[in-house]
Amino acid sequence: MENLLYFILVSIIAFAFTAISIPQIVNLAKAKGLFDKPDSRKLNTNVVPTLGGVAIFIGLTLGITLGGDGFPFFDLKFIFASILVTFFTGIKDDLVGISPRAKMIALTFSIVILVFFAKLRISHFYGLFGFNEIGMIPGVLLTFFLGIVIINSINLIDGIDGLASALTIEISTVLGIWFSLIGLPEYALMSFSLAGSCLAFFMFNVFANKNKIFMGDTGSLLLGTMIFILAVKFNEFNAGYTGDFAIKSVPAVLFGFMAYPLFDVARVFFLRIFILKRSPFTADKNHIHHRLLLLGFNHLQATAAIFATNALFIAGSLLLQKYLGVLALVAIIFGVALLLSSLLEIVLLVKKSIKPDDKHQALFLPSKLIHVLQR
């Protein structure tokens, strides 16, 4: 409990530095015209200063640095090197824009630093598909794939006020508590610093009028990188841990932790590739949070609904992991997510919020059912 209180204090420190930084960044953005201007694919109707990710970065790094005095943390220099790459990639994208290809190259380089210098790699499957320990080459390839998926999933769900930061707070807090309970203070430190800095951003992003700010790619890429690091460490530390807080079906539990971002991105990519026949990276308004807005939710209500749903997935995965294998638990999580998203489409159809010939609905619902529901 004493350690947990210390990490809560670290979280407060990260919160304070982020909160202090945001008004300064807003003033600078206004002076230099660094705004997120409305267009056809964005939901904001007013110009809003971006670069909120800079404030998150300040709170995160100062929280870790000041709170980590006395903790042995050899990998920290490589972790900082990696997040600096994603941080400056996001800065450039927010200020002048970069191509998806250039962004992917930068993210790959960031992951290279983590995999080959910080030795961050998947080595255990926990019985998934019959595999337990896996070799270095498949572990490295899997880690690269997981990194690209997680970082892009956080980047792509950053579409409404508070969503990316709220889910990051939720995921990093749960992971931080677990790291603290099993005696890994360095990663608990990272988790709580991330949660504290995101909470400060959330307050300004959702509730502020004068100093409202968006995180931009600077923030979403940073959050995705941090969650990726914590997720891999959670997977690896469980492999050799047999104490009271050991997790059995670890990959499935991680899927439960990130159920919304991972399922939503998989859903949208499937829709774009197989239904709409276009690039999976083409921006549109087909994410689940867009569907909630179409149903009549405002940004805060949609964020709260997704936050609560993801919390249920986290709790459910932690409870069921004691009794189910990895594959069975993954199937249940995916099945429930699919059911909930289909129910959302049914409600939209009944309320006539979408057209019966909208081919977006072919993703989950038979065309005959669509027309019956809207009669």
C-alpha angles and dihedrals in degrees: 000000000000091000091048091053089051091054091048087056089051088051090054090051091052089046092052096050092048093047092049092048099050099070090049091051091047091053091049092047091051092048093050098036095245097159136148099236120208118252139159095284098043128083099211116096097192132056109264128187113250131199094084084140088072090063091047089051091051094050093043097049095042091047091053094042098046095037095045098063106133097016116116103235112161095165094054095091091056092045090052090048090052096048090046088061093052091041094057091041088057092045091054092046092050094047105038106356130243133217121261088244093055090046091051091051091052092048090049090053090049090053091046089061091051097044101043103029105028089035090230105163142132113255103160134057098183093225097311108155087354095299128123115163114021131198127259098258097050088040092054093046092048091048092052091049092047091049094052091046097048096043092048093044092059091043093051098047092054091102106113134040114286100355103112093039094046093051091046090053090050097047097040093047093054091046091045092054090050093049089049094049095052095045105258101131096169093061093039085055091053092046096050093042088054092048093049095049091046092050091056091049090048092056093053095039095051108027109024122097104178096036101031111152141176123224095223122191087307089069103033094051090047092050092047092051093049093048090048091054093048093045094053091046090050089053094047100042091052091058092071100028121100102165131116094286098048116140119216110193094039101166090050092048090051088051088052091050091054098030096131101047094041097044094042093051092046089050094049094045091051090049094049096044103039104023106030095029097222142109114303088227094058108120117238142142100259100108118117091251088058089053090053090052089051088054089058103266119138120225096269093046092049091048091048092049093050092043091052093045092050089049089056090052090051093049093044094049092050092050097044098043090080092061107029135061122241098261095046092049093047089051092051093048093048092044094052091047090050091049093050093048090048091050088052090054091048091053090049090051094048091049088047091235089139133038119257091231093052100128090206086081092061086081093078112359131063113243092238091056091049093057092044092053093052098047 
